[in-house]
Each structure stands twice: as C-alpha cells, then as structure tokens.
Amino acid sequence: MEGASMLKAVLFDLDETLIDQRSAADAAATEWACRHCGEGEGAVDKWRALSEKHYAAFQRRELTFQEQRRRRVQDFLQVKAGNDELDQLFEEYLELYESGWRAFEDAGPALDAALNLGLIVGVLTNGDAGHQRLKLEKCGLSSKVDVFIASSLLSAAKPAPEAFLEAVAIIGALAEESLMIGDSLSQDVQGALRSRLRAIWLNRQRSSVPAGICAVASLGEIRWELLADARQCQR
C-alpha cells in the first residue's frame, strides 16, 4: 500500500490473547466457592461480575490493586472482615488461580514469528505490572517478549490513547509503525485504531466482525510476512 509505514513493532495483549486466564479464573472461583459456600453453582458468573466491577475501578485509579481484591472477596462472600482476613481469603483463591494459568497453544509460535522477522515484540496489558509479568514468567513466555508494559506503569489504561502512545514511545516506535493484537474489540482494537496504530482483533469466539476491522480466529492465522511489508490490516 503506497505511503504505508513499514512495521517496526507489535504489541500483544496478555489475558485471553496470550494467556488463557478466564479458564483459570473460572475453575478457581468454583473450587474457592465450594470451600467457603458449600457449593460452586453460580460462582463463575458472580465472580466474573464482581471482578469486572472492581477491576474497572482499579483501572480508573479509584481503588488500589489490593483494595479491589478485598472488595471482590467481601462482596462475593458477603462478609464483614478486616483487611488481613480478606487478604488471606483472596490468597486462597489466588493459589488456585495461578495454578491454572496456561498459555494458548498459538501464543509461543506467534511471538517467535514476530521476533524472527526482526520486529520489536511487546506486551501491553491492563493491570498490575508485577501480577501480569508473573503470568508471562509462569507460562514460559517472558523470554519471547522484548518489552513488557502494564497499565499500572502508564498514565492511563487501554483503551485511552495515552496507553497506546506511551507504550509505543517506550518501545521506540511511532504509532504508525506499530501493530496491536488483542481479544478485546473495544479496548485493544478500537482503542489502538483511534491512536493511529494498526490493529488485529483476535476473535477466538468467531463473533460478527464489524466493517473495517481486521480479525483472525487464532494467532496462527496471522500472515507475518505480509505484515512486515505493511500490506495486511492497514487501516
């Protein structure tokens, strides 16, 4: 495409893009609820809703990372407890959750393919830097990533333009030279496009694709040799 910038860097989202965290969270919530409520029916939906609510408050800088964890436990179990007890209860869930972390089968090969083309490979994830980095390490992907960036290190979280523009500045590329790949249409893809990055929607659920959006059902479908020449998913 005439006038297109050559691709220099690719940013991957983490959760549900490289790491199957939802399966780990669902299994952990069910087991944890059985321990404390006697049964796990409805635990997944309830835990997801509370996690989304309080994690969003953390992303807006309204709660600290630890505070949002305590709110999730308190609201789920409907208990009045001190911070130490709430922290201990969450640690029980966390142990179950971390034991279930797994990388998607297409994650490692996709990172390798990008690295082999000489691209700068980064991760741009919403969340606490220490917690999110641990996922990469435990799933054996940290050696395949040049730069790790979490929203807790930035002035804003995705989909705010500041998140993307600060991230590309950190990795040493222009927005027009960078590609964002993620599972969230609103946070990863539309946010990136509004910030002048290219974007690919990882649509693992094969949902309807809006006009003008480049989508793949797996990371293995990405044609890296074309991306390097700026001819695929140029929007």
C-alpha positions in Angstrom: 0.0 0.0 0.0 1.5 3.3 -1.1 2.5 5.5 1.7 2.2 2.8 4.3 4.8 2.9 7.1 6.9 -0.3 7.5 6.0 -2.3 10.6 8.6 -1.9 13.4 6.8 -3.2 16.5 4.0 -5.4 17.6 2.1 -5.2 20.9 0.2 -8.2 22.2 -2.5 -8.0 24.8 -2.0 -10.6 27.5 -5.2 -12.1 29.0 -7.2 -14.1 26.5 -4.7 -13.3 23.8 -1.5 -15.0 25.0 -2.8 -16.4 28.3 -6.0 -18.4 28.9 -6.7 -16.6 32.2 -10.5 -17.0 32.0 -10.4 -20.8 32.3 -8.1 -20.5 35.3 -10.3 -17.9 36.9 -13.5 -19.9 36.4 -12.0 -23.1 37.8 -10.5 -21.3 40.8 -13.8 -19.4 41.5 -15.7 -22.7 41.5 -13.3 -24.5 43.8 -12.9 -21.5 46.1 -16.7 -21.1 46.4 -17.1 -24.7 47.2 -14.7 -24.3 50.1 -16.4 -21.2 51.6 -20.1 -21.5 50.4 -20.6 -25.3 50.3 -21.2 -25.4 46.6 -20.0 -23.7 43.4 -23.2 -23.2 41.4 -23.4 -19.7 40.0 -19.9 -18.9 41.3 -18.4 -18.2 37.9 -20.9 -15.6 36.8 -20.9 -13.9 40.2 -17.1 -13.8 40.5 -16.7 -12.5 36.9 -19.2 -9.7 37.5 -17.5 -8.6 40.7 -14.1 -8.9 39.2 -15.1 -6.7 36.2 -16.7 -4.2 38.5 -13.9 -3.7 41.0 -11.0 -4.2 38.5 -12.5 -1.4 36.4 -12.4 0.8 39.5 -8.7 -0.1 39.9 -8.1 0.8 36.2 -9.7 4.2 36.9 -7.3 4.7 39.8 -10.3 4.7 42.2 -9.0 1.6 44.1 -5.5 0.2 44.7 -4.8 -3.3 43.3 -5.1 -4.8 46.8 -8.3 -2.9 47.6 -10.1 -4.2 44.5 -9.1 -7.7 45.6 -10.6 -7.1 49.0 -13.8 -5.7 47.6 -14.3 -8.8 45.4 -13.9 -11.2 48.4 -16.2 -9.0 50.6 -19.0 -8.8 48.0 -18.7 -12.4 47.0 -18.8 -13.9 50.5 -21.0 -11.1 52.0 -18.7 -10.9 55.0 -17.6 -8.1 57.3 -13.9 -8.8 57.9 -10.7 -6.9 58.4 -8.1 -6.4 55.7 -5.9 -9.2 57.0 -8.7 -11.8 56.8 -9.8 -10.6 53.4 -6.2 -10.8 52.1 -5.9 -14.3 53.4 -9.2 -15.4 51.8 -8.0 -13.9 48.5 -4.7 -15.7 48.8 -6.6 -19.0 48.9 -8.3 -18.1 45.6 -5.1 -16.8 44.1 -3.2 -20.0 44.7 -5.9 -21.9 42.8 -6.0 -19.3 40.1 -2.2 -19.2 39.5 -2.1 -23.0 39.3 -4.4 -22.9 36.3 -2.5 -20.3 34.2 -1.8 -21.7 30.7 -0.5 -20.1 27.5 -2.7 -20.6 24.4 -1.0 -23.1 22.0 -0.7 -20.4 19.4 0.9 -17.9 21.7 4.6 -19.0 21.6 4.7 -19.6 17.8 3.2 -16.2 17.2 5.8 -14.4 19.4 8.5 -16.4 17.7 7.3 -15.5 14.3 7.3 -11.8 15.1 10.8 -12.0 16.6 12.1 -13.9 13.6 11.0 -11.0 11.4 13.1 -8.6 13.5 10.1 -6.8 15.0 10.2 -5.4 18.4 7.8 -7.6 20.4 6.0 -6.1 23.4 3.1 -6.9 25.7 0.6 -4.1 26.5 -1.8 -5.2 29.2 -4.2 -3.6 31.6 -3.4 -4.5 35.2 -0.8 -4.5 37.9 2.7 -4.9 36.4 4.0 -7.4 38.9 0.9 -9.6 38.7 0.8 -9.6 34.9 4.5 -10.1 34.5 4.2 -13.2 36.7 1.8 -14.7 34.2 4.3 -14.4 31.4 7.0 -16.0 33.5 4.9 -18.9 34.8 3.7 -19.6 31.3 7.2 -19.6 29.8 6.7 -16.7 27.5 8.8 -13.9 29.1 11.9 -14.8 27.0 9.9 -14.2 23.9 9.0 -10.6 24.8 11.3 -7.7 24.3 9.3 -5.1 26.3 6.6 -5.6 28.9 4.2 -2.7 29.6 1.3 -2.8 32.1 -1.2 0.0 32.6 -0.1 0.4 36.2 3.1 1.9 34.8 1.3 4.3 32.5 -0.9 7.4 33.0 -4.0 5.5 31.8 -5.2 2.1 30.8 -6.5 0.8 27.4 -8.5 2.0 25.5 -7.3 5.5 26.4 -5.0 6.9 23.7 -2.4 7.7 26.3 -1.9 4.0 27.0 -1.0 3.2 23.4 1.0 6.3 22.7 3.1 6.0 25.9 3.6 2.3 25.1 5.0 2.9 21.6 7.2 5.6 22.9 8.6 3.1 25.4 9.4 0.6 22.8 10.9 3.2 20.5 8.4 3.2 17.6 5.9 5.5 16.0 2.2 4.8 16.3 2.0 4.3 12.5 4.9 1.7 12.7 3.1 -0.3 15.4 0.5 -3.1 15.5 -1.8 -4.0 18.4 -3.2 -7.5 18.6 -5.8 -8.3 21.3 -9.0 -10.1 22.1 -11.0 -7.0 23.2 -12.6 -5.2 20.3 -13.2 -2.0 22.3 -10.1 -1.9 24.4 -7.4 -3.4 22.2 -8.5 -2.8 18.6 -10.7 0.3 18.5 -8.5 2.0 21.1 -5.4 1.3 19.0 -7.0 2.4 15.8 -8.1 5.7 17.4 -4.4 6.1 18.4 -3.2 5.6 14.9 -1.8 2.1 15.4 -2.7 -0.8 13.2 -4.8 -3.5 14.9 -5.9 -7.1 14.6 -8.8 -8.4 16.6 -8.1 -11.9 17.9 -11.7 -13.1 17.6 -11.4 -16.6 19.2 -15.2 -16.8 19.7 -15.8 -16.1 16.0 -18.2 -13.3 16.7 -19.5 -11.0 14.0 -16.8 -8.7 12.7 -17.6 -5.0 12.2 -16.8 -3.4 8.9 -13.3 -2.0 8.7 -11.9 -4.4 11.4 -9.2 -6.9 10.6 -9.8 -10.1 12.5 -8.4 -13.6 12.9 -9.7 -16.6 14.9 -6.3 -17.6 16.1 -2.8 -16.1 16.2 -1.8 -18.8 13.7 -3.8 -17.2 11.0 -1.7 -14.0 11.0 0.4 -13.7 7.8 3.5 -12.2 9.4 5.5 -11.9 6.1 2.8 -9.6 4.8 2.6 -7.6 8.0 6.3 -6.9 7.8 5.7 -5.2 4.5 2.8 -3.2 5.8 0.3 -4.8 3.4 -2.0 -6.6 5.8 -4.5 -4.9 8.1 -3.5 -1.4 7.2 -6.4 0.8 8.4 
